[in-house]
Amino acid sequence: MQTVTTTKLTEYPLLARGKVRDIYEISPDTLLMVTTDRMSAFDVVMNEPIPFKGVVLNRISLFWLNKFSGLVKNHLLESDERRFPEKLHVHADILEGRSILVRKAAPLPVECIVRGHISGSGWKDYRATGMICGHRLPADLKESQALPAPLFTPSTKAEIGTHDENITREDGMRLAGKDAFLQAEKLSLEIFREAVRYAGERGIIIADTKFEFGIIDGELCLIDEVLTPDSSRFWPAENFTPGKAQPSFDKQYLRDWLESRDWNKMPPPPALPEEVVRESSRKYLEAYTLLTGEELCV
């Protein structure tokens, strides 16, 4: 599989080029989502791609979409590039393993974040206020400790280069509509609890994650990436020790390296050394194998 940084599929119009995904319009109701090997951190896209990252993200999302298809509908139409429209077959080497056809959805205007452990910005907020996103917590929690119960903490959806902002449940209901918001909240917590149980049996702690939902034909559906190392914090369960930051299978490794640099978290980003690129790729591949029991042929 080749490393893919940017796609240029002239057969169909490019609708969006995000931090990681390129999205093309196949028809008024169908989109092609291509997950590249671009790497972003602190809302800045790095200059160096991470080999195999896009394939890992795409296949982990497919794994979870299939696993939870009995609980919630999703946008997936086709994941086998050999069954894509004929005009795309010339790009099979680029699309292999990293692309899906999906139904077009009207996304909810909120990010559905679930936190099972106290880490990252949640830990910073807790130390300052004793709360996470308005939720009052016990006074003696340690960094990385499991929360008494998973918390649903919605946020706004930011444009590229800007940051999501935490919002209250009331704001979420106002933005997304009460019924859709409450259904998304309920599904997010249900999926998270089951994913935590499944991953825990395979040596991974899912500390937190972000879901996205959209409306298709009047129904709420799970869309975009699901429980990947980009949208979640994955920690090895072995030697887990609350009271400090944890080693991870996700992009936290890169964030930690960037935090050690003299960088203001604005473009341009610092150049990534070969060992950081290689170790980031290894962590993504390891997460895929642990979760699915399969190894990617790379």
C-alpha positions as CSV (number, residue, x, y, z in Angstrom):
1,M,0.0,0.0,0.0
2,Q,1.3,3.4,-0.9
3,T,1.4,6.5,1.3
4,V,-1.3,9.0,0.2
5,T,-1.0,12.6,1.3
6,T,-3.4,14.3,-1.2
7,T,-5.9,12.9,-3.7
8,K,-6.8,14.4,-7.1
9,L,-9.6,12.4,-8.5
10,T,-10.8,14.5,-11.4
11,E,-13.7,12.2,-12.3
12,Y,-15.8,13.6,-9.6
13,P,-16.0,17.0,-7.8
14,L,-14.1,17.5,-4.6
15,L,-16.5,18.7,-2.0
16,A,-14.1,19.1,1.0
17,R,-10.5,18.5,1.9
18,G,-10.3,18.2,5.7
19,K,-7.3,17.7,8.0
20,V,-7.3,14.0,7.1
21,R,-10.1,13.2,4.7
22,D,-10.8,14.1,1.1
23,I,-14.5,13.9,0.2
24,Y,-15.9,13.7,-3.4
25,E,-19.5,13.9,-4.6
26,I,-20.4,10.7,-6.6
27,S,-24.1,11.6,-6.9
28,P,-26.5,13.9,-5.2
29,D,-27.0,11.2,-2.5
30,T,-23.6,9.5,-2.4
31,L,-20.1,10.6,-1.3
32,L,-16.7,9.1,-1.5
33,M,-14.6,9.5,1.6
34,V,-10.8,8.9,1.2
35,T,-8.8,8.8,4.4
36,T,-5.3,10.0,3.7
37,D,-2.1,9.6,5.7
38,R,-2.1,13.3,6.6
39,M,-1.4,13.8,10.3
40,S,-2.8,16.7,12.3
41,A,-2.2,17.8,15.9
42,F,-3.4,20.9,17.7
43,D,-5.5,21.6,14.6
44,V,-2.4,21.9,12.4
45,V,-1.6,19.5,9.6
46,M,2.0,18.2,9.7
47,N,4.2,18.3,6.7
48,E,5.1,14.7,6.9
49,P,2.4,11.9,6.4
50,I,2.3,8.9,8.7
51,P,2.5,5.7,6.5
52,F,-0.6,3.4,6.7
53,K,-2.4,5.7,9.1
54,G,-5.3,6.3,6.6
55,V,-5.8,2.6,6.1
56,V,-5.8,2.0,9.8
57,L,-8.4,4.7,10.5
58,N,-10.6,3.6,7.7
59,R,-10.6,-0.1,8.6
60,I,-11.0,0.5,12.4
61,S,-14.1,2.7,11.6
62,L,-15.5,0.0,9.3
63,F,-14.9,-2.6,12.1
64,W,-17.0,-0.5,14.6
65,L,-19.7,0.5,12.1
66,N,-20.3,-3.2,11.4
67,K,-20.1,-4.1,15.1
68,F,-22.7,-1.5,16.1
69,S,-25.0,-1.8,13.0
70,G,-27.7,-3.5,15.1
71,L,-27.7,-0.7,17.5
72,V,-27.7,2.3,15.2
73,K,-27.9,2.8,11.4
74,N,-24.9,4.3,9.7
75,H,-24.0,6.0,6.4
76,L,-21.9,3.1,4.9
77,L,-22.8,1.9,1.4
78,E,-19.6,0.2,0.1
79,S,-16.1,-0.4,1.3
80,D,-14.7,-2.6,-1.5
81,E,-13.1,-0.3,-4.0
82,R,-13.6,-3.0,-6.7
83,R,-17.3,-2.3,-6.5
84,F,-17.0,1.4,-6.7
85,P,-18.1,3.2,-9.9
86,E,-16.1,2.2,-12.9
87,K,-14.6,5.6,-13.4
88,L,-12.8,5.2,-10.0
89,H,-11.1,1.9,-10.9
90,V,-8.2,3.7,-12.4
91,H,-7.4,4.9,-8.9
92,A,-7.6,1.5,-7.2
93,D,-4.0,1.7,-6.0
94,I,-4.8,5.0,-4.2
95,L,-8.2,4.0,-2.9
96,E,-7.3,0.5,-1.7
97,G,-8.2,0.1,2.0
98,R,-8.7,3.7,2.7
99,S,-11.9,4.7,1.1
100,I,-15.7,4.2,1.4
101,L,-18.9,5.1,-0.3
102,V,-21.4,6.6,2.0
103,R,-24.9,8.1,2.0
104,K,-24.9,11.9,2.2
105,A,-26.2,13.0,5.6
106,A,-27.1,16.3,7.3
107,P,-24.6,16.3,10.2
108,L,-25.7,17.3,13.6
109,P,-24.0,20.6,14.5
110,V,-22.4,19.2,17.6
111,E,-19.5,16.8,18.4
112,C,-20.7,14.0,20.7
113,I,-17.8,13.4,23.1
114,V,-17.8,10.7,25.8
115,R,-15.2,10.7,28.5
116,G,-14.5,7.6,30.6
117,H,-11.2,8.7,32.2
118,I,-10.0,12.2,33.2
119,S,-7.3,13.3,30.8
120,G,-6.2,16.0,28.4
121,S,-8.3,19.2,28.5
122,G,-10.7,17.5,30.9
123,W,-7.8,17.1,33.5
124,K,-6.8,20.7,33.0
125,D,-10.4,21.9,33.6
126,Y,-10.8,19.7,36.6
127,R,-7.6,21.0,38.3
128,A,-8.8,24.6,37.7
129,T,-12.5,24.2,38.5
130,G,-13.3,20.8,40.0
131,M,-15.5,20.2,37.0
132,I,-15.5,18.9,33.4
133,C,-17.8,20.7,31.0
134,G,-20.1,21.7,33.8
135,H,-20.1,18.3,35.5
136,R,-19.1,18.5,39.2
137,L,-16.7,15.7,40.1
138,P,-15.3,14.2,43.3
139,A,-12.5,16.3,44.8
140,D,-9.7,13.6,44.9
141,L,-9.5,12.3,41.4
142,K,-6.0,11.6,39.9
143,E,-4.9,12.3,36.3
144,S,-6.0,9.4,34.0
145,Q,-8.3,7.9,36.7
146,A,-11.6,6.4,35.6
147,L,-14.5,8.6,36.1
148,P,-17.4,7.4,38.4
149,A,-19.4,7.1,35.2
150,P,-18.8,8.0,31.6
151,L,-19.7,11.7,30.8
152,F,-21.3,13.0,27.7
153,T,-19.7,16.4,27.0
154,P,-20.8,17.9,23.7
155,S,-18.9,20.6,21.8
156,T,-19.3,22.7,18.7
157,K,-17.8,21.7,15.4
158,A,-14.9,24.0,14.5
159,E,-13.7,24.9,11.0
160,I,-10.2,23.8,10.0
161,G,-7.6,25.9,12.0
162,T,-10.0,26.7,14.8
163,H,-10.9,24.8,18.0
164,D,-14.1,23.1,19.1
165,E,-15.7,24.8,22.1
166,N,-17.4,22.8,24.9
167,I,-21.1,23.6,25.3
168,T,-23.8,22.7,27.7
169,R,-26.5,20.1,27.1
170,E,-29.0,22.9,26.8
171,D,-26.9,24.5,24.1
172,G,-26.6,21.2,22.3
173,M,-30.3,20.7,22.3
174,R,-30.8,24.2,20.9
175,L,-28.3,23.6,18.1
176,A,-29.3,20.1,17.1
177,G,-32.9,19.9,18.3
178,K,-33.9,18.3,21.5
179,D,-35.0,14.9,20.2
180,A,-32.0,14.4,17.9
181,F,-29.6,15.6,20.7
182,L,-31.0,13.3,23.3
183,Q,-31.0,10.3,21.0
184,A,-27.3,11.1,20.0
185,E,-26.4,11.3,23.7
186,K,-28.1,8.0,24.6
187,L,-26.5,6.2,21.6
188,S,-23.0,7.7,22.3
189,L,-23.0,6.4,25.9
190,E,-24.3,3.0,24.8
191,I,-21.7,2.6,22.1
192,F,-19.0,3.8,24.3
193,R,-19.8,1.4,27.2
194,E,-19.9,-1.6,24.8
195,A,-16.7,-0.5,23.0
196,V,-14.9,-0.1,26.4
197,R,-15.9,-3.6,27.4
198,Y,-14.8,-5.1,24.0
199,A,-11.5,-3.2,23.9
200,G,-10.7,-3.9,27.5
201,E,-10.8,-7.6,26.8
202,R,-8.1,-7.0,24.2
203,G,-5.8,-4.9,26.3
204,I,-6.9,-1.4,25.3
205,I,-8.4,1.2,27.6
206,I,-10.6,3.7,25.7
207,A,-10.2,6.8,27.8
208,D,-12.5,9.0,25.7
209,T,-13.8,9.4,22.1
210,K,-15.8,11.6,19.8
211,F,-18.8,10.5,17.7
212,E,-20.6,12.2,14.9
213,F,-24.2,11.7,13.9
214,G,-26.2,12.9,10.9
215,I,-29.8,12.7,9.6
216,I,-30.5,10.4,6.6
217,D,-34.1,10.0,5.4
218,G,-35.3,11.4,8.7
219,E,-33.3,9.0,10.9
220,L,-30.3,9.6,13.1
221,C,-27.3,7.7,11.8
222,L,-23.7,7.2,12.9
223,I,-21.3,8.9,10.4
224,D,-17.7,9.7,9.8
225,E,-14.9,8.0,11.8
226,V,-15.8,5.8,14.7
227,L,-13.5,5.0,17.7
228,T,-10.2,5.4,15.9
229,P,-6.9,6.5,17.3
230,D,-7.5,9.9,15.9
231,S,-10.9,10.4,17.5
232,S,-10.1,8.6,20.8
233,R,-7.5,8.1,23.5
234,F,-6.4,4.5,23.4
235,W,-4.2,3.4,26.3
236,P,-2.5,0.0,26.9
237,A,-4.3,-1.7,29.8
238,E,-1.0,-3.4,30.9
239,N,0.7,-1.3,33.6
240,F,-2.0,1.3,33.6
241,T,-1.3,3.6,36.6
242,P,-3.5,6.5,37.5
243,G,-1.8,9.7,38.7
244,K,0.1,10.5,35.5
245,A,-0.2,10.7,31.8
246,Q,-0.4,7.3,30.1
247,P,1.4,5.9,27.1
248,S,-0.9,5.6,24.2
249,F,-1.7,4.0,20.8
250,D,-3.1,7.3,19.5
251,K,-1.7,10.6,18.3
252,Q,-0.9,11.6,21.9
253,Y,2.6,10.4,21.3
254,L,3.0,13.0,18.6
255,R,1.3,15.7,20.7
256,D,3.8,15.0,23.5
257,W,6.7,15.3,21.1
258,L,5.4,18.6,19.8
259,E,4.8,19.9,23.3
260,S,8.6,19.4,23.9
261,R,9.4,21.7,20.9
262,D,9.6,25.4,20.9
263,W,6.5,25.7,18.8
264,N,3.5,28.1,19.2
265,K,1.0,25.5,17.7
266,M,0.4,27.6,14.7
267,P,1.5,26.9,11.1
268,P,4.0,26.0,10.0
269,P,4.6,23.0,12.2
270,P,8.0,21.7,13.0
271,A,9.5,19.0,10.8
272,L,8.9,15.5,12.2
273,P,12.0,13.3,12.6
274,E,12.0,9.9,10.9
275,E,11.8,8.1,14.3
276,V,8.6,10.1,15.3
277,V,7.0,9.2,11.9
278,R,8.0,5.6,12.2
279,E,6.8,5.2,15.9
280,S,3.5,7.0,15.1
281,S,2.9,4.5,12.3
282,R,3.8,1.6,14.5
283,K,1.3,2.7,17.2
284,Y,-1.6,3.0,14.7
285,L,-0.8,-0.5,13.3
286,E,-0.6,-2.0,16.8
287,A,-4.0,-0.5,17.8
288,Y,-5.6,-2.0,14.7
289,T,-4.2,-5.5,15.4
290,L,-5.2,-5.5,19.1
291,L,-8.8,-4.4,18.3
292,T,-9.5,-6.6,15.3
293,G,-7.2,-9.5,15.7
294,E,-5.9,-8.9,12.2
295,E,-2.6,-7.7,10.9
296,L,-2.4,-5.3,7.9
297,C,-0.3,-6.4,5.0
298,V,2.0,-3.4,4.7
